[in-house]
């Protein structure tokens, strides 16, 4: 949890076992929206990536409410991004004794919320 100079509050989920490409598809839908609106969108989207994003969003709003004293109804998602984390490397047996590498990606999800007046 961090409080920036312009009342932005963020939360980060690290090492989420999901491809950052698939997470970004969902984050693009909530970036710039109000907190309540983002909650509704995440509840009804059919993607598995919505679950960890919802947890991070709720965590960021809880940080803003308890640590910065901000009102949750006035918050908007000012930034939301997913960076790639380390990939687990596994091997799958293939024909004629060969082994093919399987990469299981992880990502770091960051959600930043800010009061409506100070958001860019």
SERO-4910 file (N, C-alpha, C, O; in steps of 0.05 Angstrom, whole numbers):
BEGIN
 pado doro    nc1    nc2    nc3   cac1   cac2   cac3    cc1    cc2    cc3    oc1    oc2    oc3
  Unk    A     17    -24      0      0      0      0     18     25      0     37     26     15
  Unk    A     11     44    -17     26     69    -18      7     92    -24    -12     89    -39
  Unk    A     13    115    -11     -3    139    -16     15    158    -31     36    166    -20
  Unk    A      7    165    -55     23    184    -71     17    213    -63      0    217    -46
  Unk    A     31    231    -74     29    259    -67      1    271    -73     -8    289    -59
  Unk    A    -12    261    -94    -38    272   -102    -61    254    -94    -80    250   -109
  Unk    A    -59    242    -70    -80    226    -58    -87    201    -73   -109    190    -70
  Unk    A    -68    191    -90    -73    165   -103    -64    143    -84    -43    145    -71
  Unk    A    -80    123    -82    -75    100    -65    -74     75    -82    -91     71    -99
  Unk    A    -55     57    -77    -53     34    -94    -51      8    -78    -45      8    -54
  Unk    A    -57    -14    -92    -54    -41    -81    -42    -58   -103    -49    -55   -126
  Unk    A    -25    -77    -95    -12    -94   -114    -15   -123   -106    -12   -131    -82
  Unk    A    -22   -140   -125    -23   -169   -121      0   -180   -137      2   -176   -162
  Unk    A     19   -194   -124     42   -204   -138     40   -234   -142     28   -248   -126
  Unk    A     53   -244   -163     55   -272   -169     28   -286   -173     23   -308   -164
  Unk    A     10   -272   -186    -17   -283   -193    -13   -303   -215     -1   -297   -236
  Unk    A    -23   -328   -212    -19   -349   -232    -37   -346   -256    -56   -361   -259
  Unk    A    -31   -325   -272    -48   -319   -295    -31   -304   -315    -13   -289   -307
  Unk    A    -37   -306   -340    -22   -292   -360    -28   -262   -359    -52   -255   -357
  Unk    A     -8   -245   -360    -13   -216   -359    -30   -207   -383    -45   -187   -381
  Unk    A    -27   -220   -405    -42   -213   -429    -72   -216   -424    -88   -199   -432
  Unk    A    -80   -238   -410   -108   -242   -405   -119   -223   -383   -142   -216   -383
  Unk    A   -102   -216   -364   -109   -197   -343   -113   -169   -354   -132   -155   -347
  Unk    A    -96   -161   -373    -98   -134   -384   -124   -130   -399   -135   -108   -399
  Unk    A   -135   -151   -411   -160   -150   -426   -182   -141   -407   -200   -126   -415
  Unk    A   -182   -149   -382   -202   -142   -362   -196   -114   -351   -214    -98   -347
  Unk    A   -170   -108   -345   -163    -83   -334   -170    -59   -352   -177    -38   -343
  Unk    A   -168    -64   -378   -175    -43   -398   -204    -34   -395   -211    -12   -402
  Unk    A   -221    -52   -385   -250    -46   -382   -256    -29   -358   -276    -14   -358
  Unk    A   -240    -30   -337   -246    -16   -312   -229     10   -309   -236     26   -292
  Unk    A   -208     13   -324   -191     37   -321   -207     62   -327   -220     64   -348
  Unk    A   -205     82   -308   -219    107   -312   -248    107   -302   -261    128   -304
  Unk    A   -258     85   -292   -286     84   -283   -288     89   -253   -268     86   -238
  Unk    A   -312     95   -244   -317     98   -216   -316     71   -202   -320     50   -215
  Unk    A   -311     71   -176   -307     46   -161   -332     28   -163   -329      4   -169
  Unk    A   -355     39   -158   -380     23   -159   -385     11   -187   -392    -12   -189
  Unk    A   -380     27   -207   -384     18   -234   -364     -5   -241   -371    -24   -254
  Unk    A   -339     -2   -232   -319    -22   -237   -326    -48   -223   -322    -70   -234
  Unk    A   -337    -46   -199   -346    -70   -184   -367    -86   -200   -366   -110   -202
  Unk    A   -387    -71   -210   -409    -84   -225   -398    -97   -250   -406   -120   -257
  Unk    A   -380    -84   -264   -368    -95   -289   -353   -121   -282   -356   -141   -296
  Unk    A   -337   -121   -261   -321   -144   -254   -339   -167   -245   -332   -191   -250
  Unk    A   -361   -161   -231   -379   -182   -221   -391   -198   -244   -395   -223   -242
  Unk    A   -397   -185   -267   -412   -198   -288   -395   -205   -313   -406   -216   -332
  Unk    A   -370   -199   -313   -353   -207   -336   -347   -237   -333   -343   -247   -311
  Unk    A   -346   -251   -356   -343   -281   -355   -314   -291   -353   -309   -314   -359
  Unk    A   -295   -274   -346   -267   -282   -346   -257   -290   -318   -265   -278   -298
  Unk    A   -238   -309   -317   -226   -318   -292   -209   -296   -280   -204   -296   -256
  Unk    A   -199   -278   -296   -181   -257   -287   -196   -237   -270   -183   -221   -255
  Unk    A   -223   -237   -270   -238   -217   -255   -235   -222   -225   -236   -203   -209
  Unk    A   -231   -247   -216   -229   -253   -188   -205   -239   -174   -210   -225   -155
  Unk    A   -181   -244   -184   -158   -230   -170   -159   -199   -174   -151   -185   -156
  Unk    A   -170   -190   -196   -172   -161   -200   -192   -149   -180   -187   -127   -169
  Unk    A   -214   -163   -176   -234   -154   -156   -222   -152   -128   -227   -133   -114
  Unk    A   -206   -171   -121   -193   -171    -95   -174   -147    -92   -173   -134    -71
  Unk    A   -158   -142   -113   -139   -119   -113   -154    -93   -112   -146    -75    -97
  Unk    A   -176    -90   -127   -191    -66   -127   -203    -60    -99   -202    -38    -89
  Unk    A   -215    -81    -87   -226    -78    -60   -204    -71    -40   -209    -55    -22
  Unk    A   -181    -82    -43   -158    -76    -25   -149    -47    -28   -144    -34     -8
  Unk    A   -148    -38    -53   -140    -10    -58   -160     10    -46   -152     30    -34
  Unk    A   -186      4    -48   -206     21    -37   -206     20     -7   -209     40      7
  Unk    A   -201     -4      5   -198     -6     34   -174     10     44   -176     23     65
  Unk    A   -152      9     29   -129     25     36   -135     55     35   -127     70     53
  Unk    A   -150     63     15   -157     91     12   -175    100     35   -173    122     45
  Unk    A   -194     82     42   -213     89     63   -200     91     91   -204    110    106
  Unk    A   -184     70     97   -173     68    124   -147     84    128   -142     95    150
  Unk    A   -130     85    108   -104     98    111   -103    127    102    -89    143    113
  Unk    A   -120    134     82   -120    161     72   -145    176     79   -147    200     74
  Unk    A   -165    162     90   -190    175     99   -207    184     75   -222    204     78
  Unk    A   -206    171     53   -221    179     30   -248    164     29   -251    142     40
  Unk    A   -268    177     16   -295    165     14   -296    146    -10   -290    155    -32
  Unk    A   -303    121     -6   -304    101    -28   -322    109    -51   -316    102    -74
  Unk    A   -343    123    -46   -362    131    -67   -350    152    -86   -360    155   -108
  Unk    A   -329    166    -77   -318    187    -94   -293    177   -109   -280    193   -123
  Unk    A   -286    152   -106   -261    142   -118   -265    132   -147   -286    121   -154
  Unk    A   -245    136   -163   -244    125   -190   -218    109   -194   -198    114   -180
  Unk    A   -218     90   -212   -194     75   -218   -177     92   -237   -182     93   -261
  Unk    A   -156    105   -225   -140    122   -242   -119    107   -258   -113    115   -281
  Unk    A   -108     86   -247    -89     69   -262    -95     40   -256   -103     33   -233
  Unk    A    -91     23   -275    -94     -6   -271    -76    -20   -292    -80    -16   -316
  Unk    A    -57    -35   -283    -39    -49   -302    -30    -75   -291    -30    -80   -267
  Unk    A    -21    -92   -309    -11   -119   -302     17   -122   -315     20   -120   -339
  Unk    A     37   -126   -298     64   -131   -308     70   -161   -307     58   -175   -290
  Unk    A     87   -170   -324     94   -198   -324    111   -206   -300    129   -191   -293
  Unk    A    106   -229   -289    122   -239   -267    139   -262   -277    140   -266   -302
  Unk    A    152   -276   -260    168   -299   -269    150   -322   -278    128   -325   -268
  Unk    A    160   -337   -298    144   -359   -309    154   -385   -298    178   -390   -297
  Unk    A    135   -402   -289    143   -429   -280    149   -445   -305    135   -443   -325
  Unk    A    171   -460   -304    178   -477   -327    173   -506   -320    184   -517   -301
  Unk    A    156   -519   -336    149   -547   -332    155   -561   -358    158   -549   -379
  Unk    A    157   -588   -357    163   -603   -381    141   -624   -386    131   -637   -367
  Unk    A    134   -627   -411    113   -646   -420    127   -667   -437    141   -660   -456
  Unk    A    123   -693   -431    134   -714   -448    121   -714   -476     97   -711   -479
  Unk    A    138   -717   -496    128   -718   -524    139   -743   -538    152   -760   -525
  Unk    A    133   -746   -563    140   -770   -577    170   -774   -579    185   -755   -579
  Unk    A    178   -799   -580    206   -808   -583    224   -798   -561    247   -791   -566
  Unk    A    214   -797   -537    230   -790   -514    237   -761   -511    253   -753   -494
  Unk    A    225   -744   -527    231   -715   -525    215   -702   -502    195   -713   -493
  Unk    A    224   -679   -492    210   -664   -472    206   -636   -482    225   -622   -490
  Unk    A    181   -626   -482    175   -599   -490    170   -582   -465    158   -590   -446
  Unk    A    181   -558   -467    178   -540   -444    150   -527   -445    141   -517   -465
  Unk    A    137   -526   -422    112   -512   -418    117   -489   -399    128   -493   -377
  Unk    A    110   -465   -407    114   -441   -390     87   -434   -377     67   -430   -391
  Unk    A     87   -432   -351     63   -424   -336     68   -396   -325     81   -392   -305
  Unk    A     56   -376   -339     62   -348   -332     49   -338   -306     29   -349   -298
  Unk    A     62   -318   -294     51   -304   -271     51   -274   -277     64   -266   -296
  Unk    A     36   -259   -262     36   -230   -266     32   -215   -239     24   -227   -219
  Unk    A     39   -190   -240     35   -172   -217     13   -152   -225     16   -137   -245
  Unk    A     -9   -152   -210    -31   -134   -216    -30   -110   -198    -29   -113   -174
  Unk    A    -31    -86   -209    -31    -61   -194    -56    -45   -201    -62    -40   -224
  Unk    A    -70    -36   -180    -94    -19   -184    -90      6   -166    -84      4   -142
  Unk    A    -93     29   -179    -89     55   -165   -116     69   -166   -128     73   -187
  Unk    A   -126     78   -142   -151     93   -141   -145    121   -131   -126    125   -116
  Unk    A   -161    140   -139   -158    168   -132   -185    181   -130   -204    172   -143
  Unk    A   -187    203   -114   -212    218   -113   -218    230   -141   -200    235   -156
  Unk    A   -243    233   -147   -251    241   -174   -239    268   -183   -232    271   -206
  Unk    A   -236    286   -165   -226    313   -172   -197    312   -181   -189    327   -198
  Unk    A   -180    295   -168   -151    295   -174   -143    275   -195   -120    276   -203
  Unk    A   -161    259   -205   -154    239   -225   -148    252   -251   -160    272   -258
  Unk    A   -128    242   -267   -121    254   -292   -143    251   -313   -139    260   -336
***
